[in-house]
Amino acid sequence: MRPFGTSEQLARRRQRARDLLRRGLSAREVAQRVGATERSVRRWQQESKRPQRRRRERRPGRPCHLTATQLQRLERALGRGAYAYGYAEDYWTLDRIAHLIWDLFRVRYRPSGVWYLLQRLGWSCQKPQRRTLQRDDEAIAHWKRYVWPHIKKVADPVRNPRLY
């Protein structure tokens, strides 16, 4: 299992372990100091003796199937709204976005993969608010401002003990 931390943090930990080994500490002592197993410390020691060509560090996890320009295009498409793509309601679901990705780029994503993609883009889960057509915002504001405080005042057992 991959230890906690970014690739850079883990590389710094390995380098610190190598430095401690060069100072003459035992593998057991180094493992305790850097928070690793003794076996890992010995492996890092062997790797430092026979350096391999440097690999390009990459982020953990499967790489994205879409390029950076495709991601920008997807964000613009999502910004236009679902109406623009023929949906009856103007909200996006993971399935709808997966279909949009397929239509635009011919790349298949499952809904769970779409969710990770949206998180990487900085989008969050939103639920559409259900409101009636007869909603009167002014009447609601009036009720909250004047009627509700009066109800709370009358129903308060400290101020009105005879009601209880």
N, C-alpha and C positions, 0 to 999 in steps of 0.2 A: 504494500500500500504506500502511496506517495506521502511523504511527510508534509506537514503544514508549512506554507511559505511560498513565496514566488521563486522563480528559477534563479534570480539574482541573489536572493537571500540564502538559498541552499548552496549556491556556488561560494558565497562568502563563508558559510559554515565549513565547507570542505577545505577551503584555503586556510582557515583558522586552524583546523585540525592538522593540516600538513605542517603549518608553522610550529605548532606545539610539538609535533613529532620530531622536527628538526632540532628543537631545543633539548631533546633528550627524554621527554616524558614517555611513559609506556602507553601502549594502545588502550589499555583499560582506563588509565587516568584521562587520556584525551577523550575517550568515549563519554566518560562521566561529565567532563567539562562542556562539551559541545552538544550533549543530548542525543547521542547516536549509539548504535550498537558497536561492540568491539570488532565484530566482523566487518562492518562498514568502514571503520577506521583503517583496518588492515587492507581492505580493497583500495581505499583512496591512496594509501601509502604505495601500494604496488603500481597503481596508475600513474603516480607522480614519478616513479622510477623509469617507466617507459611511456613517455608522453605520446598520445595519439594526436592525429590532426584534429584541430578544433572544429567541432560541429556548431552549426548555427543554433543558438538557443531559440526555442519556440515556446509558446504558451501551452500549458497542459490542456488536454482535451482534443477532440476531433476538430480539424480546421474547417472554416466556413466554406460552404460550396459556392458562395457568391463573392464576387470581387468587390472592391471598395466602390467602384463606380456603379455597380449593380445595386449595392446597398443604398447609395444616394438616390438612385432612380426609384427604388422601392419606397423610400421615405417620401419622396415627392408624390408617388402614386397613392400612398396611404393618406397623405395630406389632402388630396383631392376629395376624399370621402368615398363611401361605398355607393352612393347614388351614381357617381360618375362611371361605375363599372356594372350598372344594371341591377343593383340590389334594391329591394323595395324599402328597406329601412336603412338609415344612414349610420350604421355602426359596423365595426369590424369584429369578426370572430376569428379564432385561430384557423378554422377550416376555410373561411373565405380568403384569408391572407395566404394560406397554402395554395389555394386555387389561383390567386393572383400571381404568386411567384411562378407557378407552372405556366400560366398564360404569358407572362412577360419574359421569362428566362429559360423555360423548359427544364427546370430543376425541381425535383420532388422533395418536399418537406412534409414530415408528419406534424400534427399539431404541437406535440411536445417540442420538436425542433424549432418550430415557428416561435414558440414561447421563449426559448433561449435566444433566438435571433432578435426578437423584440427587446428583450432585456439588455442585450448588448448595444442596441440602438438607443437605449434610454427611454423606451416606451413603458407604460405601466398598464395594469389591468383596470379598466373602467366599466362600470355598469350603467346602462342608460337609465335615466330617471323616468319613472312612470308618473305622468301627471295627467289629470283630467282636462278635458277641453274647457270645462266650465270654471276652471280655477281662477280665483280673483285674488291677485297678490296684494292689492291694497287692503282688502278685508282681512286677509291673514295677518298682515303687518299691524293693523288696528287691533285685532284680537290679541296678538302677542304683546302689544304695548300697553293696552288698557284693561282688557277683560281678564286675561290670565293672571296678572299680579293681584287683581281684586279677588279672584277665586282662591289664590294661594293665601291671601291675607285672611279671608273669612274662614278657610279650612284649617288654619294654623291652630293647634291645640293650646299653644302657649298664650296666644292672643285671645282666643275664644274658648275658654275651658268649658263653658256651659254646653257646647255642642258635643262634648265627649263624655 
